[in-house]
Amino acid sequence: MRLSSRGEYGVRAMIHLALNYNEGFIPLSRIAAAEDISQQYLEQIFASLRRRGLIVSNRGVKGGYSLSSPPQAIYVGEIIRALDGPIAPVECVSDENEEDDPDCRCGKSDSCLARNLWMKLRDHINQLLDGITLQDMLNWKN
């Protein structure tokens, strides 16, 4: 499984917001420059994060973006799902498809011996990402 650039850049930008959480709103241009991300691309990423309620924005001279909650209340899994959708190593075990499995490309979900492996991998990845907050990541710096 490979994380998309949206997911990678989104996590990096959210860490930047977490590092500066007590400063209030941070201009998008400052985040883009600090993280070496195209400002236009970051606008698209932040639109998704804002829709999911993970960040808030403010217009005007002192405008910019801020986390919607303290860093200890935002989990990495939430960020990645907001940008990339369900986290799964293969399509047929994504949270969206597990019940009816309409997107199982091979058509063998009922008899697939590898399916249990993919489900366990999905569950472990989700458990890991849902157990790490932005604050945890900031603490790793020290």
MDTraj code that builds the backbone (N, CA, C; nanometers):
import mdtraj as md
import numpy as np

residues = "MET ARG LEU SER SER ARG GLY GLU TYR GLY VAL ARG ALA MET ILE HIS LEU ALA LEU ASN TYR ASN GLU GLY PHE ILE PRO LEU SER ARG ILE ALA ALA ALA GLU ASP ILE SER GLN GLN TYR LEU GLU GLN ILE PHE ALA SER LEU ARG ARG ARG GLY LEU ILE VAL SER ASN ARG GLY VAL LYS GLY GLY TYR SER LEU SER SER PRO PRO GLN ALA ILE TYR VAL GLY GLU ILE ILE ARG ALA LEU ASP GLY PRO ILE ALA PRO VAL GLU CYS VAL SER ASP GLU ASN GLU GLU ASP ASP PRO ASP CYS ARG CYS GLY LYS SER ASP SER CYS LEU ALA ARG ASN LEU TRP MET LYS LEU ARG ASP HIS ILE ASN GLN LEU LEU ASP GLY ILE THR LEU GLN ASP MET LEU ASN TRP LYS ASN".split()
xyz = np.array([
    [0.0835, -0.1175, 0.0000],
    [0.0000, 0.0000, 0.0000],
    [0.0881, 0.1240, 0.0000],
    [0.0492, 0.2183, -0.0802],
    [0.1271, 0.3404, -0.0918],
    [0.0372, 0.4595, -0.0641],
    [0.0850, 0.5497, 0.0191],
    [0.0118, 0.6708, 0.0516],
    [0.0208, 0.7677, -0.0657],
    [-0.0889, 0.8353, -0.0970],
    [-0.0874, 0.9326, -0.2066],
    [-0.0125, 1.0584, -0.1633],
    [0.0227, 1.1413, -0.2608],
    [0.0877, 1.2685, -0.2272],
    [-0.0078, 1.3566, -0.1475],
    [-0.1383, 1.3476, -0.1747],
    [-0.2369, 1.4242, -0.0960],
    [-0.2280, 1.3856, 0.0511],
    [-0.2239, 1.2561, 0.0779],
    [-0.2142, 1.2090, 0.2155],
    [-0.0839, 1.2506, 0.2805],
    [0.0256, 1.2318, 0.2092],
    [0.1574, 1.2682, 0.2633],
    [0.1661, 1.4182, 0.2913],
    [0.1300, 1.4993, 0.1929],
    [0.1389, 1.6443, 0.2092],
    [0.0397, 1.6937, 0.3138],
    [-0.0770, 1.6318, 0.3180],
    [-0.1763, 1.6709, 0.4175],
    [-0.1278, 1.6468, 0.5590],
    [-0.0660, 1.5332, 0.5834],
    [-0.0117, 1.5047, 0.7167],
    [0.0989, 1.6045, 0.7498],
    [0.1877, 1.6310, 0.6548],
    [0.2964, 1.7277, 0.6796],
    [0.2415, 1.8662, 0.7111],
    [0.1413, 1.9100, 0.6353],
    [0.0824, 2.0422, 0.6587],
    [0.0106, 2.0471, 0.7932],
    [-0.0552, 1.9389, 0.8300],
    [-0.1233, 1.9342, 0.9598],
    [-0.0230, 1.9357, 1.0742],
    [0.0909, 1.8712, 1.0570],
    [0.1966, 1.8780, 1.1586],
    [0.2449, 2.0221, 1.1715],
    [0.2584, 2.0904, 1.0593],
    [0.2992, 2.2318, 1.0625],
    [0.1979, 2.3143, 1.1425],
    [0.0699, 2.2915, 1.1187],
    [-0.0325, 2.3621, 1.1949],
    [-0.0254, 2.3251, 1.3434],
    [0.0025, 2.1997, 1.3724],
    [0.0137, 2.1563, 1.5123],
    [0.1323, 2.2229, 1.5814],
    [0.2446, 2.2332, 1.5101],
    [0.3626, 2.2993, 1.5669],
    [0.3347, 2.4454, 1.6005],
    [0.2453, 2.5068, 1.5258],
    [0.2141, 2.6483, 1.5421],
    [0.0734, 2.6705, 1.5973],
    [0.0198, 2.5721, 1.6660],
    [-0.1190, 2.5749, 1.7113],
    [-0.1507, 2.6984, 1.7967],
    [-0.0604, 2.7374, 1.8814],
    [-0.0852, 2.8507, 1.9715],
    [-0.0665, 2.9869, 1.9060],
    [-0.0254, 2.9906, 1.7814],
    [-0.0060, 3.1168, 1.7105],
    [-0.1326, 3.1674, 1.6433],
    [-0.2364, 3.0892, 1.6408],
    [-0.3591, 3.1288, 1.5717],
    [-0.3555, 3.0840, 1.4269],
    [-0.4106, 3.1674, 1.3396],
    [-0.4217, 3.1313, 1.1979],
    [-0.2887, 3.1514, 1.1256],
    [-0.2520, 3.0514, 1.0466],
    [-0.1260, 3.0516, 0.9724],
    [-0.1586, 3.0685, 0.8235],
    [-0.0960, 3.1655, 0.7575],
    [-0.1218, 3.1835, 0.6137],
    [-0.0818, 3.0599, 0.5327],
    [-0.1631, 3.0303, 0.4337],
    [-0.1365, 2.9157, 0.3469],
    [0.0004, 2.9281, 0.2808],
    [0.0369, 3.0487, 0.2406],
    [0.1658, 3.0684, 0.1732],
    [0.2821, 3.0296, 0.2645],
    [0.2688, 3.0554, 0.3929],
    [0.3748, 3.0197, 0.4887],
    [0.3866, 2.8680, 0.5032],
    [0.2738, 2.8010, 0.5084],
    [0.2748, 2.6548, 0.5201],
    [0.3336, 2.5932, 0.3940],
    [0.2889, 2.6423, 0.2785],
    [0.3366, 2.5902, 0.1498],
    [0.4872, 2.6071, 0.1375],
    [0.5382, 2.7240, 0.1748],
    [0.6819, 2.7495, 0.1654],
    [0.7599, 2.6610, 0.2631],
    [0.7120, 2.6494, 0.3846],
    [0.7827, 2.5712, 0.4866],
    [0.7869, 2.4228, 0.4515],
    [0.6810, 2.3733, 0.3895],
    [0.6717, 2.2309, 0.3580],
    [0.7082, 2.1993, 0.2134],
    [0.7436, 2.3017, 0.1365],
    [0.7799, 2.2859, -0.0042],
    [0.6698, 2.2127, -0.0825],
    [0.5484, 2.2668, -0.0683],
    [0.4307, 2.2138, -0.1366],
    [0.3714, 2.3278, -0.2189],
    [0.3285, 2.2986, -0.3396],
    [0.2632, 2.3985, -0.4229],
    [0.1434, 2.4577, -0.3481],
    [0.1323, 2.5891, -0.3492],
    [0.0227, 2.6542, -0.2789],
    [-0.1124, 2.6137, -0.3377],
    [-0.1195, 2.6001, -0.4692],
    [-0.2447, 2.5584, -0.5327],
    [-0.2853, 2.4174, -0.4896],
    [-0.1871, 2.3285, -0.4836],
    [-0.2157, 2.1912, -0.4420],
    [-0.2580, 2.1894, -0.2955],
    [-0.1909, 2.2685, -0.2144],
    [-0.2239, 2.2748, -0.0725],
    [-0.3646, 2.3316, -0.0516],
    [-0.4067, 2.4245, -0.1354],
    [-0.5443, 2.4766, -0.1275],
    [-0.6456, 2.3643, -0.1473],
    [-0.6197, 2.2765, -0.2436],
    [-0.7093, 2.1636, -0.2697],
    [-0.7121, 2.0685, -0.1497],
    [-0.5947, 2.0421, -0.0938],
    [-0.5846, 1.9534, 0.0222],
    [-0.6599, 2.0135, 0.1402],
    [-0.6389, 2.1428, 0.1639],
    [-0.7031, 2.2082, 0.2777],
    [-0.8543, 2.2190, 0.2596],
    [-0.9013, 2.2271, 0.1365],
    [-1.0463, 2.2280, 0.1129],
    [-1.1073, 2.0967, 0.1641],
    [-1.0413, 1.9849, 0.1377],
    [-1.0898, 1.8546, 0.1855],
    [-1.0830, 1.8457, 0.3372],
    [-0.9742, 1.8932, 0.3945],
    [-0.9585, 1.8890, 0.5397],
    [-1.0608, 1.9792, 0.6087],
    [-1.0902, 2.0922, 0.5486],
    [-1.1891, 2.1846, 0.6043],
    [-1.3294, 2.1228, 0.5977],
    [-1.3618, 2.0590, 0.4851],
    [-1.4925, 1.9933, 0.4720],
    [-1.5126, 1.8848, 0.5772],
    [-1.4049, 1.8167, 0.6136],
    [-1.4129, 1.7104, 0.7152],
    [-1.4031, 1.7651, 0.8578],
    [-1.3883, 1.8962, 0.8714],
    [-1.3869, 1.9578, 1.0037],
    [-1.2560, 1.9449, 1.0795],
    [-1.1473, 1.9150, 1.0084],
    [-1.0184, 1.8991, 1.0747],
    [-0.9427, 2.0313, 1.0878],
    [-0.9747, 2.1268, 1.0011],
    [-0.9139, 2.2595, 1.0093],
    [-1.0235, 2.3642, 0.9933],
    [-0.9898, 2.4858, 1.0349],
    [-1.0785, 2.6007, 1.0161],
    [-0.9980, 2.7086, 0.9462],
    [-1.0697, 2.7968, 0.8779],
    [-1.0011, 2.9046, 0.8068],
    [-1.0584, 3.0383, 0.8489],
    [-0.9799, 3.1409, 0.8236],
    [-1.0191, 3.2776, 0.8548],
    [-0.9674, 3.3653, 0.7421],
    [-1.0524, 3.4520, 0.6918],
    [-1.0125, 3.5417, 0.5835],
    [-0.9623, 3.6732, 0.6404],
    [-0.8946, 3.7466, 0.5552],
    [-0.8523, 3.8802, 0.5936],
    [-0.7039, 3.8891, 0.6221],
    [-0.6647, 4.0048, 0.6747],
    [-0.5232, 4.0332, 0.6999],
    [-0.4611, 3.9298, 0.7933],
    [-0.5317, 3.8916, 0.8961],
    [-0.4795, 3.7915, 0.9907],
    [-0.5380, 3.6545, 0.9613],
    [-0.5702, 3.6319, 0.8355],
    [-0.6323, 3.5073, 0.7946],
    [-0.5339, 3.3941, 0.7787],
    [-0.5891, 3.2801, 0.7524],
    [-0.5091, 3.1606, 0.7333],
    [-0.5849, 3.0390, 0.7825],
    [-0.5103, 2.9404, 0.8278],
    [-0.5683, 2.8141, 0.8705],
    [-0.5186, 2.7772, 1.0092],
    [-0.6032, 2.7024, 1.0789],
    [-0.5683, 2.6519, 1.2111],
    [-0.6349, 2.5158, 1.2282],
    [-0.5817, 2.4360, 1.3174],
    [-0.6472, 2.3101, 1.3510],
    [-0.7810, 2.3402, 1.4152],
    [-0.8802, 2.2579, 1.3907],
    [-1.0119, 2.2781, 1.4504],
    [-1.0167, 2.2296, 1.5949],
    [-0.9216, 2.1462, 1.6322],
    [-0.9117, 2.0900, 1.7669],
    [-0.7653, 2.0888, 1.8065],
    [-0.7368, 2.0740, 1.9344],
    [-0.5961, 2.0646, 1.9763],
    [-0.5264, 1.9453, 1.9109],
    [-0.3950, 1.9525, 1.8956],
    [-0.3196, 1.8444, 1.8303],
    [-0.3414, 1.7060, 1.8919],
    [-0.3699, 1.7007, 2.0213],
    [-0.3898, 1.5708, 2.0858],
    [-0.5265, 1.5102, 2.0531],
    [-0.6124, 1.5848, 1.9829],
    [-0.7453, 1.5347, 1.9497],
    [-0.7608, 1.4997, 1.8014],
    [-0.6554, 1.5159, 1.7236],
    [-0.6625, 1.4859, 1.5803],
    [-0.5715, 1.3675, 1.5494],
    [-0.6305, 1.2631, 1.4946],
    [-0.5575, 1.1398, 1.4654],
    [-0.5159, 1.1342, 1.3192],
    [-0.4013, 1.0750, 1.2956],
    [-0.3465, 1.0645, 1.1608],
    [-0.4430, 0.9904, 1.0683],
    [-0.5092, 0.8878, 1.1190],
    [-0.6052, 0.8140, 1.0376],
    [-0.7158, 0.9027, 0.9830],
    [-0.7627, 0.9979, 1.0634],
    [-0.8664, 1.0914, 1.0190],
    [-0.8170, 1.1752, 0.9015],
    [-0.6937, 1.2202, 0.9110],
    [-0.6358, 1.3047, 0.8060],
    [-0.6263, 1.2268, 0.6750],
    [-0.5719, 1.1074, 0.6840],
    [-0.5519, 1.0274, 0.5630],
    [-0.6855, 0.9889, 0.5003],
    [-0.7843, 0.9505, 0.5818],
    [-0.9157, 0.9168, 0.5268],
    [-0.9825, 1.0386, 0.4630],
    [-0.9624, 1.1563, 0.5206],
    [-1.0209, 1.2780, 0.4633],
    [-0.9644, 1.3055, 0.3241],
    [-0.8398, 1.2684, 0.3017],
    [-0.7733, 1.2999, 0.1754],
    [-0.7709, 1.1839, 0.0766],
    [-0.7625, 1.0618, 0.1271],
    [-0.7460, 0.9461, 0.0390],
    [-0.8627, 0.8477, 0.0430],
    [-0.9565, 0.8673, 0.1321],
    [-1.0655, 0.7720, 0.1468],
    [-1.0253, 0.6579, 0.2386],
    [-1.1000, 0.5488, 0.2342],
    [-1.0732, 0.4363, 0.3243],
    [-0.9308, 0.3827, 0.3077],
    [-0.8751, 0.3395, 0.4187],
    [-0.7385, 0.2870, 0.4192],
    [-0.7470, 0.1350, 0.4077],
    [-0.6996, 0.0823, 0.2966],
    [-0.7041, -0.0620, 0.2743],
    [-0.5947, -0.1014, 0.1757],
    [-0.5337, -0.2189, 0.1957],
    [-0.4278, -0.2621, 0.1044],
    [-0.4809, -0.3049, -0.0322],
    [-0.6049, -0.3530, -0.0381],
    [-0.6697, -0.3883, -0.1649],
    [-0.8140, -0.3404, -0.1596],
    [-0.8702, -0.3127, -0.2751],
    [-1.0036, -0.2515, -0.2837],
    [-1.1128, -0.3338, -0.2161],
    [-1.1075, -0.4645, -0.2301],
    [-1.2192, -0.5464, -0.1823],
    [-1.2290, -0.5548, -0.0304],
    [-1.1317, -0.5022, 0.0439],
    [-1.1438, -0.5008, 0.1906],
    [-1.1505, -0.3581, 0.2443],
    [-1.1772, -0.2622, 0.1574],
    [-1.1930, -0.1266, 0.2069],
    [-1.3214, -0.1213, 0.2877],
    [-1.3285, -0.0319, 0.3828],
    [-1.4461, -0.0207, 0.4687],
    [-1.5727, 0.0014, 0.3883],
    [-1.5617, 0.0658, 0.2746],
    [-1.6779, 0.0922, 0.1905],
    [-1.7316, -0.0346, 0.1250],
    [-1.6455, -0.1322, 0.1001],
    [-1.6850, -0.2481, 0.0198],
    [-1.6966, -0.3776, 0.0982],
    [-1.6697, -0.3758, 0.2259],
    [-1.6609, -0.5019, 0.2976],
    [-1.7923, -0.5785, 0.3017],
    [-1.9048, -0.5112, 0.3147],
    [-2.0320, -0.5815, 0.3289],
    [-2.0691, -0.6609, 0.2031],
    [-2.0927, -0.5917, 0.0949],
    [-2.1391, -0.6570, -0.0271],
    [-2.0266, -0.6903, -0.1229],
    [-1.9145, -0.6261, -0.1064],
    [-1.7974, -0.6500, -0.1879],
    [-1.8220, -0.6303, -0.3374],
    [-1.8901, -0.5196, -0.3787],
    [-1.9177, -0.5016, -0.5211],
    [-1.7941, -0.4707, -0.6039],
    [-1.6890, -0.4217, -0.5412],
    [-1.5711, -0.3820, -0.6179],
    [-1.4592, -0.4848, -0.6146],
    [-1.4887, -0.6042, -0.5681],
    [-1.3860, -0.7080, -0.5682],
    [-1.3579, -0.7439, -0.7136],
    [-1.2425, -0.7080, -0.7614],
    [-1.2100, -0.7221, -0.9033],
    [-1.1936, -0.8671, -0.9471],
    [-1.1516, -0.9508, -0.8545],
    [-1.1282, -1.0893, -0.8951],
    [-1.2547, -1.1731, -0.8893],
    [-1.3578, -1.1268, -0.8161],
    [-1.4825, -1.2004, -0.8067],
    [-1.4774, -1.3252, -0.7204],
    [-1.3730, -1.3383, -0.6387],
    [-1.3577, -1.4588, -0.5574],
    [-1.3597, -1.4290, -0.4077],
    [-1.4287, -1.3242, -0.3676],
    [-1.4221, -1.2847, -0.2272],
    [-1.4703, -1.3930, -0.1318],
    [-1.5684, -1.4741, -0.1734],
    [-1.6193, -1.5797, -0.0858],
    [-1.5189, -1.6924, -0.0657],
    [-1.4366, -1.7183, -0.1651],
    [-1.3434, -1.8301, -0.1556],
    [-1.1973, -1.7864, -0.1489],
    [-1.1729, -1.6588, -0.1374],
    [-1.0361, -1.6064, -0.1409],
    [-0.9624, -1.6342, -0.0103],
    [-0.8564, -1.7094, -0.0184],
    [-0.7778, -1.7420, 0.1005],
    [-0.6886, -1.6246, 0.1425],
    [-0.6600, -1.5350, 0.0505],
    [-0.5778, -1.4186, 0.0846],
    [-0.6599, -1.3081, 0.1508],
    [-0.7908, -1.3116, 0.1371],
    [-0.8773, -1.2045, 0.1893],
    [-0.8562, -1.1804, 0.3390],
    [-0.8423, -1.2871, 0.4168],
    [-0.8199, -1.2705, 0.5608],
    [-0.6897, -1.1962, 0.5888],
    [-0.5883, -1.2236, 0.5100],
    [-0.4618, -1.1511, 0.5244],
    [-0.4837, -1.0028, 0.4976],
    [-0.5547, -0.9704, 0.3885],
    [-0.5776, -0.8302, 0.3534],
    [-0.6609, -0.7597, 0.4606],
    [-0.7574, -0.8296, 0.5184],
    [-0.8398, -0.7693, 0.6231],
    [-0.7567, -0.7441, 0.7493],
    [-0.6717, -0.8392, 0.7848],
    [-0.5854, -0.8198, 0.9027],
    [-0.4878, -0.7045, 0.8808],
    [-0.4306, -0.6957, 0.7620],
    [-0.3397, -0.5867, 0.7301],
    [-0.4130, -0.4530, 0.7380],
    [-0.5327, -0.4466, 0.6775],
    [-0.6141, -0.3252, 0.6843],
    [-0.6404, -0.2858, 0.8295],
    [-0.6796, -0.3826, 0.9109],
    [-0.7122, -0.3539, 1.0506],
    [-0.5907, -0.3049, 1.1282],
    [-0.4746, -0.3644, 1.1033],
    [-0.3528, -0.3208, 1.1724],
    [-0.3117, -0.1797, 1.1311],
    [-0.3205, -0.1513, 1.0029],
    [-0.2861, -0.0172, 0.9542],
    [-0.3805, 0.0855, 1.0157],
    [-0.5108, 0.0573, 1.0124],
    [-0.6076, 0.1498, 1.0690],
    [-0.5870, 0.1685, 1.2190],
    [-0.5605, 0.0589, 1.2889],
    [-0.5372, 0.0668, 1.4332],
    [-0.4148, 0.1537, 1.4632],
    [-0.3090, 0.1372, 1.3863],
    [-0.1889, 0.2170, 1.4064],
    [-0.2174, 0.3645, 1.3813],
    [-0.2755, 0.3962, 1.2655],
    [-0.2992, 0.5358, 1.2298],
    [-0.4046, 0.6016, 1.3185],
    [-0.5000, 0.5236, 1.3689],
    [-0.6018, 0.5777, 1.4585],
    [-0.5527, 0.5860, 1.6025],
    [-0.4316, 0.5418, 1.6273],
    [-0.3744, 0.5504, 1.7606],
    [-0.2660, 0.6565, 1.7727],
    [-0.2400, 0.7299, 1.6652],
    [-0.1347, 0.8320, 1.6660],
    [-0.1979, 0.9684, 1.6401],
    [-0.1797, 1.0583, 1.7343],
    [-0.2306, 1.1947, 1.7186],
    [-0.1200, 1.2853, 1.6657],
    [-0.1607, 1.4043, 1.6243],
    [-0.0595, 1.5028, 1.5841],
    [0.0325, 1.5353, 1.7018],
    [-0.0226, 1.5382, 1.8226],
    [0.0604, 1.5651, 1.9396],
    [0.1650, 1.4559, 1.9597],
    [0.1264, 1.3308, 1.9377],
    [0.2234, 1.2210, 1.9470],
    [0.3400, 1.2458, 1.8521],
    [0.3078, 1.2912, 1.7321],
    [0.4131, 1.3158, 1.6334],
    [0.5018, 1.4317, 1.6765],
    [0.4425, 1.5337, 1.7369],
    [0.5231, 1.6453, 1.7884],
    [0.6149, 1.5970, 1.9003],
    [0.5666, 1.5067, 1.9829],
    [0.6461, 1.4553, 2.0938],
    [0.7653, 1.3723, 2.0465],
    [0.7536, 1.3125, 1.9276],
    [0.8646, 1.2337, 1.8736],
    [0.9838, 1.3228, 1.8423],
    [0.9572, 1.4504, 1.8204],
    [1.0640, 1.5451, 1.7870],
    [1.1619, 1.5614, 1.9029],
    [1.1119, 1.5487, 2.0238],
    [1.1960, 1.5736, 2.1434],
    [1.2782, 1.4560, 2.1824],
])
top = md.Topology()
chain = top.add_chain()
for i, resn in enumerate(residues, 1):
    res = top.add_residue(resn, chain, resSeq=i)
    for name in ("N", "CA", "C"):
        top.add_atom(name, md.element.get_by_symbol(name[0]), res)
traj = md.Trajectory(xyz[None], top)
